[in-house]
Amino acid sequence: MKKVLLVAILVISFMSCKEEKKEKKAEVNPEYVALQKTASSMFGKLPEVADNPENKVTDEKVVLGKKLYFDNRLSKDNKQSCNSCHNLETYGVDNLSTSPGNDGGFGTRNSPTVFNAALHMAQFWDGREPDVEAQAGGPILNPVEMAMPSEKVVVERLSKIEEYNQLFSEAFPDEEQPINYKNIQNAIGAFERKLITPSRFDDFIAGDLDALSTIEKEGLQLFISTGCVACHSGNVLGGNIYQKFGIFDDYWKYTKSTKIDEGKFEVTKKEGDKYIFKSPSLRNIEKTYPYFHDGSVKDLKEAVTIMAKLQLNKELPENELDALVAFLNSLTGELPKNI
């Protein structure tokens, strides 16, 4: 009798579990399934490393690049490193509108984050350099930033350091004189190509419908339907298109910018490039304030409000702004270990 009772209990438990699983399966919202599929096709998977066929990422290059990234000796008076303006502990920025350089002067544009930057189509706000390797060489020689007088002086300084002689030889074993300016750029670039920050949004993209909260899913849906995705698509949600800042009005009327920056025009001198900037990635946007090319706005909700008005000619209600900001906060990723 006891055996029969035990079997009956087990059967009932098994059936209950089956019913519970069915119930859970039935609870899956088809709208969220559709949203996940749309987002997956629209944004795509975030890679672990941003590869460059012309600069293979090796462990030796990354070790060297990391040391160079944090080394103040790459600046004229040993005051500045790459990390000074692109602090890896604060999501690759210094949270200043513009950054101070070796001599105390400030740049004219906000220092963008280096995290995920290797996945952009080009570097700098005006896209004047094609990749992170080319970008890495600019600030070192920039008179306002790290202020080194020439490539030759940089190479001579590093050549006198025994540790660098060893590290460059290990990173570039086939070269007779591995310490050169191009290899400095390639090593820093290789290090930055590993600075990728996946977030809960990527878990959602991969199929975990519970990775985002209800309001974050609402924000994602609005992000797509409102038109934000026109400029902020791809796996880093931006960084892959140039766009005029201020399609429907002059941007400085809303940002209260102290200087009117003409964007790509300052490089190309083409009239059609006035106020054109590279659309920034929205990865880690919660942490990378202040916003826009001049760091003129500190609050993310205000920045979203301005973008909706200037780029889409829309005045969004409070509940939609809150949902969009919630979604953007879900893009805050995990910082790589041992940075």
C-alpha positions as CSV (number, residue, x, y, z in Angstrom):
1,M,0.0,0.0,0.0
2,K,2.8,2.3,0.9
3,K,4.5,1.6,-2.4
4,V,1.4,2.4,-4.3
5,L,1.0,5.7,-2.4
6,L,4.6,6.6,-3.1
7,V,4.2,5.9,-6.9
8,A,1.0,8.0,-6.9
9,I,2.8,10.9,-5.3
10,L,5.7,10.8,-7.8
11,V,3.2,10.7,-10.7
12,I,1.3,13.7,-9.4
13,S,4.6,15.6,-8.8
14,F,5.8,14.8,-12.3
15,M,2.5,16.0,-13.8
16,S,2.5,19.1,-11.7
17,C,6.1,19.9,-12.9
18,K,5.0,19.4,-16.5
19,E,2.0,21.6,-16.1
20,E,4.2,24.3,-14.4
21,K,6.6,24.2,-17.3
22,K,3.8,24.5,-19.8
23,E,2.4,27.4,-17.8
24,K,5.8,29.2,-17.8
25,K,6.2,28.5,-21.5
26,A,2.7,30.0,-22.1
27,E,3.8,33.1,-20.2
28,V,6.4,34.1,-22.8
29,N,5.2,37.3,-24.4
30,P,5.2,37.0,-28.2
31,E,5.8,40.8,-28.4
32,Y,9.1,40.3,-26.6
33,V,10.1,37.4,-28.8
34,A,9.5,39.6,-31.9
35,L,11.4,42.4,-30.3
36,Q,14.3,40.1,-29.5
37,K,14.4,38.9,-33.1
38,T,14.2,42.4,-34.5
39,A,17.0,43.7,-32.2
40,S,19.2,40.7,-32.9
41,S,19.0,41.3,-36.7
42,M,19.3,45.0,-36.3
43,F,22.2,45.3,-33.9
44,G,24.1,42.0,-34.2
45,K,26.5,40.2,-31.9
46,L,29.3,41.9,-30.0
47,P,32.6,40.2,-30.7
48,E,35.1,39.4,-28.0
49,V,37.9,41.1,-29.8
50,A,37.8,43.8,-32.6
51,D,40.2,42.1,-35.1
52,N,42.3,44.0,-37.5
53,P,43.9,41.9,-40.3
54,E,46.7,44.5,-40.6
55,N,47.5,44.4,-36.9
56,K,47.0,40.9,-35.5
57,V,46.1,41.0,-31.8
58,T,48.7,38.9,-29.9
59,D,49.2,38.5,-26.1
60,E,52.6,40.1,-26.4
61,K,51.3,43.2,-28.2
62,V,48.5,43.5,-25.7
63,V,50.9,43.4,-22.7
64,L,53.1,46.1,-24.4
65,G,50.1,48.2,-25.4
66,K,48.7,48.1,-21.9
67,K,52.0,49.4,-20.5
68,L,52.2,52.1,-23.1
69,Y,48.6,53.1,-22.4
70,F,49.3,53.9,-18.8
71,D,52.8,55.3,-19.2
72,N,53.2,59.1,-18.5
73,R,56.5,59.0,-20.2
74,L,54.7,59.3,-23.5
75,S,54.1,62.9,-22.7
76,K,56.5,65.8,-22.8
77,D,56.8,66.4,-19.0
78,N,55.8,62.9,-17.9
79,K,52.4,64.1,-16.8
80,Q,49.9,62.5,-19.2
81,S,49.1,59.1,-20.3
82,C,46.4,57.7,-22.6
83,N,44.5,56.8,-19.4
84,S,44.5,60.4,-18.2
85,C,41.7,61.4,-20.6
86,H,40.4,57.9,-21.2
87,N,40.4,56.4,-17.7
88,L,39.6,52.7,-17.9
89,E,38.3,52.6,-14.3
90,T,35.6,55.2,-15.3
91,Y,34.5,53.5,-18.5
92,G,37.2,55.0,-20.7
93,V,36.5,58.7,-20.0
94,D,37.4,61.4,-17.5
95,N,33.8,62.8,-17.2
96,L,35.0,66.3,-18.1
97,S,33.6,68.4,-20.9
98,T,37.0,68.7,-22.4
99,S,40.3,67.4,-21.0
100,P,43.5,69.1,-19.8
101,G,46.8,68.4,-21.5
102,N,50.5,68.4,-20.6
103,D,50.7,72.2,-20.3
104,G,47.4,72.7,-18.6
105,G,45.5,73.8,-21.7
106,F,42.2,72.1,-22.6
107,G,41.2,70.4,-25.8
108,T,38.2,71.7,-27.8
109,R,36.2,68.4,-27.9
110,N,35.0,65.9,-25.4
111,S,37.2,62.8,-25.0
112,P,35.2,59.8,-26.1
113,T,35.4,56.4,-24.5
114,V,38.0,53.9,-25.8
115,F,35.7,51.0,-24.9
116,N,34.4,49.4,-28.0
117,A,35.9,52.2,-30.1
118,A,37.9,49.7,-32.2
119,L,34.5,48.6,-33.7
120,H,33.8,52.1,-35.0
121,M,34.1,52.9,-38.7
122,A,36.6,55.7,-37.9
123,Q,38.1,57.6,-35.0
124,F,37.7,61.1,-33.5
125,W,34.4,63.1,-33.6
126,D,35.2,64.1,-37.2
127,G,36.4,60.7,-38.3
128,R,39.8,61.9,-39.4
129,E,41.6,58.7,-38.6
130,P,40.5,55.3,-39.9
131,D,41.2,53.1,-36.8
132,V,42.5,52.9,-33.2
133,E,46.0,52.4,-34.4
134,A,46.1,55.6,-36.3
135,Q,44.3,57.4,-33.5
136,A,46.8,56.3,-30.9
137,G,49.6,58.3,-32.5
138,G,47.7,61.6,-32.6
139,P,47.4,62.7,-28.9
140,I,51.1,61.9,-28.2
141,L,52.2,64.5,-30.7
142,N,49.3,66.9,-30.2
143,P,50.7,70.2,-28.6
144,V,47.6,70.6,-26.4
145,E,47.4,67.0,-25.3
146,M,50.7,65.0,-24.6
147,A,52.9,67.5,-26.4
148,M,55.8,65.3,-27.5
149,P,57.8,67.3,-30.1
150,S,58.2,64.5,-32.6
151,E,58.0,60.7,-33.3
152,K,61.8,60.6,-33.1
153,V,61.9,62.0,-29.6
154,V,59.2,59.4,-28.5
155,V,61.2,56.5,-29.9
156,E,64.5,57.7,-28.5
157,R,62.9,58.1,-25.0
158,L,61.5,54.5,-25.0
159,S,64.7,53.0,-26.5
160,K,66.6,54.0,-23.4
161,I,64.3,51.9,-21.2
162,E,65.4,48.3,-20.8
163,E,62.0,46.9,-20.2
164,Y,60.6,48.4,-23.4
165,N,63.5,46.9,-25.4
166,Q,62.4,43.5,-24.2
167,L,58.7,44.1,-24.6
168,F,59.0,45.4,-28.1
169,S,61.2,42.5,-29.1
170,E,58.7,40.1,-27.8
171,A,55.7,41.8,-29.5
172,F,57.5,42.3,-32.9
173,P,60.0,39.4,-33.0
174,D,60.6,39.6,-36.8
175,E,61.8,43.2,-36.8
176,E,65.4,44.3,-36.5
177,Q,64.5,47.6,-34.8
178,P,61.1,46.9,-33.2
179,I,60.9,50.2,-31.2
180,N,59.4,52.5,-33.8
181,Y,56.4,54.9,-33.9
182,K,54.2,52.6,-36.0
183,N,54.7,49.7,-33.5
184,I,53.9,52.0,-30.6
185,Q,50.6,52.7,-32.4
186,N,50.0,49.0,-33.2
187,A,50.7,47.9,-29.6
188,I,48.3,50.4,-28.1
189,G,45.7,49.6,-30.8
190,A,46.0,45.9,-30.1
191,F,45.3,46.6,-26.4
192,E,42.3,48.7,-27.2
193,R,40.9,46.1,-29.5
194,K,40.3,43.9,-26.5
195,L,38.4,46.6,-24.6
196,I,34.9,45.2,-25.4
197,T,32.1,45.5,-22.9
198,P,29.1,43.2,-23.2
199,S,26.0,44.0,-21.2
200,R,22.6,42.6,-20.3
201,F,21.4,43.9,-23.7
202,D,23.7,41.3,-25.3
203,D,22.1,38.6,-23.2
204,F,18.7,39.8,-24.5
205,I,20.0,39.8,-28.1
206,A,21.2,36.2,-27.5
207,G,17.7,35.1,-26.5
208,D,17.4,35.7,-22.8
209,L,14.1,37.6,-22.7
210,D,14.4,38.2,-19.0
211,A,17.7,40.0,-19.3
212,L,15.9,43.3,-19.7
213,S,13.2,44.6,-17.4
214,T,9.8,45.6,-18.7
215,I,10.6,49.3,-18.9
216,E,13.9,48.5,-20.6
217,K,12.1,46.5,-23.2
218,E,9.7,49.3,-23.7
219,G,12.6,51.6,-24.1
220,L,14.2,49.4,-26.7
221,Q,10.9,49.2,-28.7
222,L,10.7,53.0,-28.6
223,F,14.4,53.3,-29.5
224,I,13.5,51.4,-32.7
225,S,10.1,52.9,-33.5
226,T,10.9,56.5,-32.7
227,G,13.9,56.5,-35.1
228,C,16.9,56.6,-32.8
229,V,18.2,53.5,-34.6
230,A,18.7,55.4,-37.8
231,C,22.0,56.7,-36.4
232,H,22.6,54.3,-33.6
233,S,22.6,50.8,-35.1
234,G,25.2,48.0,-35.3
235,N,26.7,46.1,-32.4
236,V,27.9,49.2,-30.7
237,L,24.7,51.2,-31.4
238,G,26.5,54.0,-33.3
239,G,30.0,54.7,-34.5
240,N,29.1,53.7,-38.1
241,I,27.6,56.8,-39.7
242,Y,28.2,60.5,-40.1
243,Q,25.3,62.8,-39.4
244,K,24.5,66.5,-39.1
245,F,24.0,67.5,-35.5
246,G,21.0,69.7,-35.7
247,I,18.8,68.6,-38.6
248,F,15.8,70.6,-37.5
249,D,17.5,73.5,-35.7
250,D,20.9,74.8,-34.6
251,Y,22.3,72.5,-32.0
252,W,23.9,75.3,-29.9
253,K,20.5,76.8,-29.1
254,Y,19.7,73.6,-27.1
255,T,23.1,72.6,-25.8
256,K,24.1,76.1,-24.8
257,S,27.5,75.4,-26.3
258,T,30.1,78.1,-25.7
259,K,31.8,77.4,-29.0
260,I,30.0,76.6,-32.3
261,D,32.0,73.6,-33.6
262,E,31.6,73.0,-37.4
263,G,32.5,69.3,-37.2
264,K,34.0,67.6,-40.3
265,F,34.1,71.0,-42.1
266,E,37.0,72.0,-40.0
267,V,39.0,69.1,-41.6
268,T,37.6,69.0,-45.1
269,K,36.5,72.6,-45.7
270,K,33.6,71.3,-47.6
271,E,30.4,73.2,-47.1
272,G,28.3,70.0,-47.0
273,D,30.4,68.9,-44.0
274,K,29.3,71.7,-41.7
275,Y,28.1,70.4,-38.3
276,I,28.7,66.8,-39.4
277,F,30.0,64.5,-36.7
278,K,30.5,60.8,-36.3
279,S,27.4,59.4,-34.5
280,P,28.8,58.1,-31.2
281,S,28.3,54.6,-29.8
282,L,25.7,54.4,-27.0
283,R,27.5,51.6,-25.2
284,N,28.1,52.6,-21.6
285,I,26.4,55.9,-22.2
286,E,25.1,56.0,-18.7
287,K,28.7,56.3,-17.5
288,T,30.3,58.4,-20.2
289,Y,28.8,61.8,-19.4
290,P,29.0,64.7,-20.2
291,Y,27.4,64.3,-23.7
292,F,27.9,65.6,-27.3
293,H,31.1,66.6,-29.0
294,D,31.8,69.4,-26.5
295,G,30.5,67.8,-23.4
296,S,27.9,70.5,-23.0
297,V,25.1,68.4,-21.4
298,K,25.6,66.3,-18.3
299,D,22.2,64.7,-17.8
300,L,21.3,61.7,-20.0
301,K,17.6,62.4,-20.0
302,E,18.2,66.0,-21.1
303,A,20.5,64.7,-23.9
304,V,17.8,62.3,-25.1
305,T,15.3,65.2,-25.1
306,I,17.6,67.3,-27.2
307,M,18.4,64.6,-29.7
308,A,14.7,63.8,-30.2
309,K,14.0,67.5,-30.9
310,L,17.1,68.3,-33.1
311,Q,17.4,65.0,-35.0
312,L,13.8,63.7,-35.2
313,N,11.7,66.9,-34.6
314,K,9.8,65.1,-31.8
315,E,8.9,66.2,-28.3
316,L,8.7,63.0,-26.3
317,P,6.4,62.6,-23.3
318,E,8.0,62.0,-19.9
319,N,7.1,58.3,-19.7
320,E,8.8,57.6,-23.1
321,L,11.9,59.6,-22.1
322,D,12.1,57.5,-18.9
323,A,11.8,54.3,-20.9
324,L,14.4,55.3,-23.3
325,V,16.8,56.2,-20.6
326,A,16.1,52.9,-18.8
327,F,17.0,51.1,-22.0
328,L,20.2,53.1,-22.5
329,N,21.2,52.2,-18.9
330,S,21.0,48.5,-19.9
331,L,23.9,49.2,-22.3
332,T,26.3,49.6,-19.4
333,G,28.6,46.7,-19.8
334,E,31.1,44.7,-17.8
335,L,34.6,46.1,-17.7
336,P,37.2,43.7,-18.9
337,K,39.2,42.0,-16.2
338,N,42.8,43.1,-15.4
339,I,42.5,46.4,-17.2
